[in-house]
Amino acid sequence: MTKRIPLSPKLAADIFLKTWATDENQPHLADDIATGLTCTEAEALADLIVSLGVMLDIDTDAAAEYWITQHAQGDDCGDMHCLCGCEHEEES
């Protein structure tokens, strides 16, 4: 296996955002896999997208929200992002 040449953190973040920070204008990746993520994974990805956007001075809020919205399509009743319309008691 060939050893990967490390990228600068800024270049790696830029490439990551161009690949993963999709929104309604370029939805394919989120549409394909967001429902397969757990709530924790979707939240972590959204947080990373927003944080890298801040680091690079790019507004990525819409992309992060799009991931959560697409993820919610697959959530079951009672999951963090469920769309069933019922109200769930928050666990302490």
C-alpha positions, 0 to 999 in steps of 0.5 A: 500500500502506498503511503499517503502524503499528508495535506495541510489541515486547511487543504484537507478541510477545504477538500472535505467541505467540497465533498461532504458539505452538500446542500439542496443545491448539490444533494447527492451524497446526503440523499444517499447516506444520511438516513443510514447514519445514527443520530449521533453520527449525523450530529457529529458530521453536522458539527464538523461541517460547521466548525470547518466552515468557521475555520475557513470562513465559509458559511456551511450552516445550510449544508449542516442543516441539510444533512440533519434534515435528510437524516431525519427522513429515516429516524423512527418515532422517538429518535432525536430527529423524528418527524412523526409529530409526536412529543417525547419526554426528554430523558434526564 
